[in-house]
Amino acid sequence: ALAGLPMAPDQIAFDPVFTGVASARLDGAQLTGGEQTDVVLPLASLTKLVTALVVLDTPPDWSRTVTVTADDLAYPQRYVNTGDVTSEISLQADDRVTLGDLWAAMLIASSNQAAAILARETGLTPAAFAAAMNAKAASLGLQRTAFTEPSGLDVGNLGTAREMAAIARSAFAIPLVRETTLRRGATITAGRPDGTTRTLDVVNRNASVLALGVDAAKTGFLIEAQRNLAVRKGDRIAVVLHARSLA
């Protein structure tokens, strides 16, 4: 019965009983294919593409070192009821890492902690950063996209396949974004208060996607969002939201 009731068209909220898959394909700026392209769904870690755009507007000093706090490490548990968030890297409290390494962790490993730290280090409050994300979406002409925080862990980060394709087109047009998403991995250095250092592995878990020979790729997963994907190949953008399987 609930599935038969339409969502209000002027309301940015996702349909919790939606069981389909949404997709969109852009050739250049033109929508040339897709299904359920205007269904509003959680974007999960595809959100990080907008976080990257806002961070780049700062602009950041990639060599600047910041200190990781216990609150930073606890950030994912505000939204996900698990102590094992697999996209994180092995950060510890009091690690000193560069903004450039956090950028790599966010776009290669999809680290939620890295996204939150990068947002904080712009100098914006959490509310102001979310507002900047929404302003970025508005600047792209998007009307059914909304953001609440930078990682994508909150189901309040919402959009449609059509509008996510526009975001991906804008983000993947930037070489630093595009090239970072294609890196198979990285090793970063974390300084410690006693003067020692640790090395941390940053692993890209999208090997099967990269094997398709794409020019850029970002994925995401939440239980509410299921599996999300945005890729670029040549002048074509493809987005899939709410896929129930990796296939």
MARMIDREN-191094 format. One line per 10 residues: number of its first residue (from 1); their letters; for each residue x negated, y, z of N, C-alpha, C, O. Coordinates in steps of 0.2 Angstrom, whole numbers. Example, Ala and Ser with C-alpha at 12.3 -4.5 7.8 and 13.67 -1.06 7.14 Angstrom:
BEGIN
1) as) -66 -28 39 -62 -22 39 -66 -16 39 -71 -17 42 | -64 -11 35 -68 -5 36 -64 0 39 -67 6 40
***
This chain:
BEGIN
1) alaglpmapd) -4 -6 0 0 0 0 -4 6 0 -3 11 -4 | -10 6 4 -14 12 4 -17 13 -2 -18 19 -4 | -19 8 -6 -23 8 -12 -19 12 -17 -21 15 -22 | -12 12 -16 -8 15 -21 -6 22 -20 -3 26 -24 | -9 25 -15 -8 32 -13 -14 36 -16 -20 35 -14 | -13 41 -20 -19 45 -23 -21 49 -18 -18 52 -13 | -28 51 -18 -31 56 -14 -29 63 -16 -28 63 -22 | -29 67 -12 -27 74 -14 -32 77 -19 -38 76 -17 | -31 79 -25 -36 81 -30 -40 87 -27 -46 88 -30 | -38 91 -23 -42 97 -20 -46 95 -14 -49 100 -11
11) qiafdpvftg) -46 89 -12 -49 87 -6 -55 83 -7 -55 78 -11 | -61 85 -4 -67 81 -5 -68 76 0 -71 77 5 | -65 70 -1 -65 64 4 -65 58 0 -62 58 -6 | -68 53 2 -68 47 -2 -63 42 0 -60 42 6 | -61 38 -4 -56 33 -3 -59 26 0 -62 23 -4 | -57 25 6 -60 19 10 -58 12 7 -61 7 9 | -53 12 3 -50 6 0 -52 5 -7 -50 0 -10 | -56 9 -10 -59 9 -17 -63 2 -17 -68 2 -13 | -62 -2 -22 -65 -8 -23 -69 -9 -29 -72 -14 -31 | -68 -3 -33 -71 -4 -40 -78 -1 -40 -82 -1 -35
21) vasarldgaq) -81 0 -46 -88 3 -47 -87 9 -52 -83 9 -57 | -90 14 -50 -90 20 -54 -96 21 -57 -102 19 -55 | -96 24 -63 -102 25 -67 -101 31 -72 -96 33 -73 | -107 33 -74 -107 39 -79 -114 39 -83 -119 37 -80 | -113 41 -89 -119 41 -94 -119 48 -97 -114 50 -100 | -125 51 -96 -126 58 -100 -131 57 -105 -136 53 -104 | -129 59 -111 -134 60 -117 -135 67 -117 -131 71 -120 | -141 69 -115 -142 77 -114 -138 79 -109 -138 76 -103 | -134 84 -110 -129 87 -105 -122 84 -106 -117 86 -103 | -121 80 -111 -114 77 -113 -113 71 -110 -117 66 -110
31) ltggeqtdvv) -107 70 -107 -104 64 -104 -102 59 -110 -97 61 -113 | -105 54 -111 -104 49 -116 -101 42 -114 -100 38 -119 | -101 41 -108 -98 35 -106 -97 34 -98 -100 39 -95 | -94 29 -96 -93 28 -89 -86 26 -87 -82 26 -91 | -86 24 -81 -79 22 -78 -78 25 -71 -83 26 -68 | -72 26 -70 -70 29 -63 -75 35 -62 -77 36 -56 | -76 39 -67 -82 44 -66 -80 50 -61 -84 53 -59 | -74 51 -60 -72 56 -55 -69 54 -48 -66 58 -45 | -70 47 -47 -69 45 -40 -74 47 -35 -80 47 -36 | -72 50 -30 -76 53 -24 -79 47 -20 -75 44 -17
41) lplasltklv) -85 47 -19 -88 41 -16 -94 44 -12 -97 49 -14 | -96 40 -6 -103 42 -3 -109 41 -7 -109 36 -11 | -113 46 -7 -119 46 -11 -125 42 -9 -130 40 -12 | -125 40 -2 -131 37 1 -137 41 0 -137 47 0 | -142 37 -2 -149 40 -3 -150 44 -9 -155 47 -10 | -145 44 -14 -145 48 -20 -145 55 -17 -147 60 -21 | -142 56 -11 -142 63 -8 -149 66 -8 -150 72 -9 | -155 62 -7 -161 64 -7 -164 68 -13 -169 72 -13 | -161 67 -19 -162 71 -24 -161 78 -23 -164 83 -26 | -155 80 -20 -153 87 -19 -158 90 -13 -160 95 -13
51) talvvldtpp) -159 85 -8 -164 87 -3 -171 90 -6 -174 95 -4 | -173 86 -11 -179 87 -15 -179 94 -18 -183 98 -18 | -173 96 -21 -172 102 -25 -172 108 -20 -175 113 -21 | -169 107 -14 -169 112 -9 -176 113 -6 -178 119 -5 | -179 108 -5 -186 108 -2 -191 112 -7 -195 116 -5 | -190 110 -13 -194 114 -18 -193 121 -19 -197 125 -21 | -187 123 -17 -185 130 -17 -189 134 -12 -189 140 -12 | -192 131 -7 -195 134 -1 -200 139 -2 -199 145 0 | -205 138 -6 -208 132 -8 -213 129 -3 -215 133 1 | -214 123 -3 -219 120 3 -226 120 1 -228 121 -5
61) dwsrtvtvta) -230 120 6 -237 120 6 -238 112 7 -238 110 13 | -240 108 2 -240 101 3 -246 99 7 -245 93 10 | -251 103 8 -256 101 12 -255 103 20 -259 101 24 | -250 106 21 -249 108 28 -247 102 32 -243 97 30 | -250 101 38 -249 95 43 -244 97 48 -244 102 51 | -239 92 49 -234 93 54 -234 87 59 -237 82 57 | -232 88 65 -232 83 70 -225 79 70 -220 83 71 | -225 73 70 -219 69 71 -217 68 78 -221 67 82 | -210 69 79 -208 69 86 -203 63 87 -202 60 82 | -202 62 93 -198 56 95 -191 57 92 -187 52 90
71) ddlaypqryv) -188 63 92 -182 65 89 -182 63 82 -177 61 79 | -187 65 78 -188 63 71 -187 56 70 -183 54 65 | -190 52 74 -190 45 73 -183 42 75 -181 37 72 | -179 45 79 -172 43 81 -167 46 76 -161 44 77 | -169 50 71 -164 53 67 -159 48 64 -153 49 64 | -162 42 61 -157 37 58 -152 35 62 -146 33 60 | -153 34 69 -149 31 73 -143 35 75 -138 33 78 | -143 42 73 -137 46 73 -132 44 69 -126 45 70 | -133 40 63 -128 38 58 -128 31 57 -122 28 55 | -133 27 58 -133 20 57 -134 16 64 -139 17 67
81) ntgdvtseis) -129 11 65 -130 8 71 -134 2 71 -132 -4 71 | -141 3 70 -146 -2 69 -152 1 71 -154 7 70 | -156 -3 74 -163 -1 76 -168 -3 70 -174 -1 71 | -166 -6 65 -170 -8 59 -168 -5 53 -164 -8 49 | -170 1 52 -168 5 45 -174 3 40 -179 6 41 | -173 -1 35 -178 -4 32 -182 1 27 -187 -1 25 | -179 7 26 -182 11 21 -187 16 25 -191 20 21 | -188 15 31 -193 19 35 -200 17 34 -201 11 32 | -205 21 35 -212 19 35 -214 19 43 -210 21 47 | -220 17 44 -221 15 51 -224 22 55 -230 22 57
91) lqaddrvtlg) -220 27 55 -222 33 58 -221 32 66 -217 28 68 | -225 35 70 -225 35 77 -225 42 80 -227 47 76 | -222 43 85 -222 50 89 -229 52 89 -234 48 91 | -230 59 88 -236 62 88 -241 61 82 -246 64 82 | -239 57 77 -242 57 71 -243 63 68 -238 67 68 | -248 65 65 -249 71 61 -249 69 54 -254 66 52 | -245 72 50 -245 70 42 -243 76 38 -241 81 41 | -245 76 32 -244 82 28 -237 82 25 -234 76 24 | -235 87 23 -229 88 19 -229 84 13 -224 81 11 | -235 84 9 -235 80 3 -234 73 4 -231 69 0
101) dlwaamlias) -237 70 10 -236 63 11 -229 61 13 -226 56 12 | -225 66 17 -218 65 18 -214 65 12 -209 62 11 | -216 70 7 -212 70 1 -213 63 -3 -208 60 -5 | -219 60 -3 -220 53 -6 -215 48 -2 -212 44 -5 | -215 48 5 -211 44 9 -204 44 7 -200 39 7 | -202 50 6 -195 52 5 -192 49 -2 -187 46 -3 | -197 50 -7 -194 48 -14 -197 41 -16 -194 38 -21 | -202 39 -13 -205 32 -15 -201 27 -11 -198 22 -13 | -201 28 -4 -198 23 1 -191 24 3 -188 20 6 | -189 30 1 -182 33 3 -182 34 11 -177 32 14
111) snqaaailar) -187 36 14 -188 37 21 -183 42 23 -183 48 21 | -178 40 28 -173 45 30 -177 50 35 -175 56 36 | -181 47 39 -185 51 44 -189 57 40 -189 62 42 | -192 55 35 -196 60 31 -192 65 28 -193 71 28 | -186 63 25 -181 68 23 -179 73 28 -179 79 27 | -178 71 34 -176 75 40 -181 80 42 -180 86 43 | -187 77 42 -193 81 44 -194 87 38 -196 93 40 | -194 85 32 -195 90 27 -190 95 27 -191 101 26 | -184 93 29 -178 98 29 -180 103 35 -179 109 34 | -182 100 41 -183 104 47 -189 109 45 -189 115 47
121) etgltpaafa) -194 107 41 -200 111 40 -199 116 35 -204 120 34 | -193 117 32 -192 123 28 -190 129 32 -190 134 29 | -189 128 39 -187 133 43 -180 134 44 -178 139 47 | -176 131 40 -169 131 40 -166 127 46 -169 122 47 | -161 129 49 -157 125 54 -154 119 50 -153 120 44 | -152 114 53 -148 109 50 -142 111 46 -141 109 41 | -138 116 49 -132 118 46 -134 123 40 -131 122 35 | -139 127 41 -142 131 35 -144 126 29 -143 128 23 | -148 121 31 -150 117 26 -145 113 22 -145 113 16 | -140 111 26 -134 108 22 -130 113 18 -128 111 12
131) aamnakaasl) -130 119 20 -127 125 16 -131 126 10 -128 127 5 | -137 125 10 -142 126 4 -141 121 -1 -141 122 -7 | -140 115 2 -138 109 -2 -131 110 -6 -131 109 -12 | -126 112 -2 -120 114 -6 -120 119 -10 -117 119 -16 | -125 124 -9 -126 130 -14 -129 127 -20 -127 130 -25 | -134 123 -19 -137 120 -25 -132 116 -29 -132 117 -36 | -127 112 -26 -122 109 -30 -118 114 -34 -116 113 -39 | -116 119 -30 -112 124 -33 -115 127 -39 -112 129 -44 | -122 128 -39 -125 132 -44 -125 127 -50 -126 130 -56 | -124 121 -49 -124 116 -55 -117 115 -58 -115 112 -62
141) glqrtaftep) -112 119 -55 -105 119 -57 -101 113 -54 -96 112 -57 | -104 110 -49 -100 104 -46 -95 106 -41 -96 111 -37 | -89 103 -42 -83 105 -38 -81 99 -33 -77 100 -28 | -84 93 -34 -81 87 -30 -87 84 -26 -87 78 -25 | -92 88 -25 -98 86 -21 -99 90 -15 -98 96 -15 | -101 86 -10 -102 90 -3 -107 86 1 -108 80 0 | -111 90 4 -117 87 8 -116 90 16 -114 95 17 | -119 85 20 -119 87 27 -125 87 30 -127 90 35 | -130 83 27 -137 82 30 -141 79 25 -139 77 19 | -148 79 26 -153 78 20 -154 71 18 -157 70 13
151) sgldvgnlgt) -153 66 22 -155 59 21 -150 55 17 -152 51 13 | -143 56 17 -138 52 14 -135 47 19 -131 43 17 | -138 47 25 -135 42 30 -128 43 32 -124 39 34 | -126 50 32 -119 52 34 -115 51 28 -116 53 22 | -109 47 29 -104 46 24 -101 53 21 -97 53 17 | -102 58 25 -100 65 23 -103 67 17 -101 72 14 | -109 64 15 -112 66 8 -108 63 3 -109 57 2 | -105 67 -1 -100 64 -6 -101 67 -13 -103 73 -14 | -99 63 -18 -99 66 -25 -96 60 -29 -94 55 -27 | -96 62 -36 -93 58 -41 -99 55 -45 -104 58 -45
161) aremaaiars) -98 50 -49 -103 48 -54 -104 53 -59 -110 54 -61 | -99 57 -61 -100 62 -66 -105 68 -63 -109 70 -66 | -103 70 -57 -107 75 -54 -114 73 -52 -118 77 -52 | -114 67 -50 -121 64 -48 -125 64 -54 -132 65 -53 | -123 62 -60 -127 62 -66 -129 69 -67 -135 70 -69 | -125 74 -66 -128 81 -67 -134 83 -62 -138 86 -64 | -133 81 -56 -138 82 -51 -145 78 -53 -150 81 -53 | -144 72 -55 -150 68 -57 -153 71 -63 -159 71 -64 | -149 74 -68 -152 77 -74 -156 83 -72 -162 84 -74 | -154 87 -67 -157 93 -64 -164 91 -61 -169 93 -62
171) afaiplvret) -163 86 -56 -169 84 -52 -174 80 -56 -180 81 -55 | -172 76 -61 -177 72 -65 -180 76 -70 -185 74 -73 | -178 82 -71 -181 87 -76 -187 90 -73 -191 92 -77 | -188 89 -66 -194 92 -63 -199 86 -63 -198 81 -60 | -205 88 -65 -210 82 -66 -212 79 -59 -213 73 -58 | -213 84 -54 -215 81 -47 -209 76 -44 -211 71 -41 | -203 78 -45 -198 73 -43 -198 67 -47 -199 61 -45 | -198 67 -54 -198 62 -58 -204 57 -57 -203 51 -57 | -210 60 -57 -216 56 -56 -216 52 -50 -219 47 -49 | -214 56 -44 -215 53 -38 -210 47 -37 -212 41 -34
181) tlrrgatita) -204 47 -40 -199 41 -40 -202 35 -44 -200 29 -42 | -207 36 -48 -210 30 -52 -216 27 -49 -218 22 -51 | -218 30 -43 -224 27 -40 -222 21 -37 -217 20 -33 | -226 16 -38 -225 9 -35 -226 9 -27 -223 5 -24 | -230 14 -25 -232 14 -18 -237 19 -17 -240 22 -21 | -239 20 -10 -244 25 -8 -247 23 -2 -243 19 2 | -253 25 0 -255 24 7 -257 31 9 -260 35 6 | -254 33 15 -254 39 18 -258 39 25 -258 33 28 | -261 44 27 -265 44 33 -261 49 38 -259 54 37 | -261 46 44 -258 49 50 -263 50 55 -266 46 58
191) grpdgttrtl) -264 57 57 -269 58 62 -266 57 69 -259 58 70 | -270 56 74 -267 55 81 -270 60 85 -275 63 84 | -267 61 91 -269 67 96 -277 65 98 -280 70 100 | -279 59 98 -286 58 101 -291 58 95 -297 57 97 | -289 60 90 -294 61 84 -294 55 79 -298 56 74 | -291 50 81 -291 44 77 -286 45 71 -282 49 71 | -286 40 66 -281 40 61 -278 33 60 -282 28 61 | -272 33 57 -269 27 55 -268 27 48 -266 33 45 | -268 22 44 -265 22 37 -258 18 37 -257 13 40 | -254 21 33 -247 19 33 -245 17 25 -247 21 21
201) dvvnrnasvl) -242 11 24 -240 9 18 -233 12 16 -229 12 20 | -233 15 10 -226 18 7 -225 13 1 -228 13 -4 | -219 9 2 -218 4 -3 -211 6 -7 -206 8 -4 | -212 6 -13 -206 7 -18 -202 0 -19 -205 -4 -21 | -196 0 -16 -193 -7 -16 -188 -7 -23 -184 -12 -23 | -189 -3 -27 -185 -3 -33 -189 -6 -39 -188 -4 -45 | -193 -11 -38 -197 -15 -43 -193 -17 -49 -195 -16 -55 | -187 -20 -48 -183 -22 -53 -180 -17 -57 -179 -18 -63 | -179 -11 -54 -176 -5 -58 -182 -2 -62 -181 -1 -68 | -188 -2 -59 -194 1 -63 -196 -4 -69 -198 -1 -74
211) algvdaaktg) -194 -10 -68 -196 -15 -73 -192 -14 -80 -194 -16 -85 | -187 -10 -79 -183 -8 -85 -186 -3 -89 -184 -1 -95 | -192 0 -87 -195 5 -91 -192 12 -91 -193 16 -95 | -189 13 -85 -185 20 -84 -191 25 -83 -196 24 -82 | -189 32 -84 -193 37 -84 -192 41 -77 -196 45 -75 | -187 39 -73 -186 41 -66 -181 36 -63 -176 34 -67 | -181 36 -56 -176 31 -53 -175 33 -46 -180 34 -42 | -169 33 -44 -167 33 -36 -161 29 -35 -157 28 -39 | -162 25 -29 -157 21 -27 -154 23 -20 -158 27 -17 | -149 20 -18 -146 21 -11 -142 15 -9 -139 12 -13
221) flieaqrnla) -141 15 -3 -136 10 0 -134 12 7 -137 14 11 | -127 11 8 -124 12 14 -118 6 13 -116 5 8 | -116 4 19 -110 -1 19 -104 3 15 -101 0 11 | -103 9 17 -97 13 14 -98 14 6 -94 14 2 | -105 15 5 -107 17 -2 -108 11 -7 -108 12 -13 | -110 6 -3 -112 0 -7 -119 2 -11 -123 6 -8 | -120 -1 -17 -127 1 -20 -126 6 -25 -122 6 -30 | -130 11 -25 -130 17 -29 -136 17 -33 -142 15 -30 | -136 20 -39 -142 20 -43 -141 26 -48 -136 28 -51 | -147 30 -49 -147 35 -54 -154 34 -57 -159 34 -54
231) vrkgdriavv) -154 34 -64 -160 33 -68 -160 38 -74 -155 40 -76 | -166 39 -76 -167 43 -83 -171 39 -87 -176 36 -85 | -169 39 -94 -173 36 -99 -173 40 -105 -167 40 -108 | -178 43 -107 -178 48 -112 -173 54 -110 -174 57 -105 | -168 55 -115 -164 61 -113 -157 58 -110 -152 62 -110 | -157 52 -108 -151 49 -106 -151 48 -98 -157 46 -95 | -146 49 -95 -145 48 -87 -140 43 -86 -134 44 -90 | -141 38 -82 -136 34 -80 -135 33 -73 -140 33 -69 | -129 33 -70 -127 33 -63 -122 28 -62 -118 27 -66 | -124 24 -57 -119 19 -54 -118 20 -47 -122 20 -43
241) lharsla) -111 20 -45 -110 21 -38 -105 15 -36 -101 13 -40 | -106 12 -30 -102 7 -27 -102 1 -30 -97 -3 -30 | -108 -1 -32 -109 -8 -35 -110 -13 -29 -113 -11 -24 | -106 -19 -30 -106 -24 -25 -112 -28 -25 -113 -32 -20 | -116 -28 -30 -122 -33 -31 -127 -29 -34 -127 -24 -38 | -133 -32 -34 -139 -29 -37 -139 -30 -44 -142 -26 -48 | -135 -35 -47 -135 -36 -54 -131 -30 -57 -130 -30 -63
***
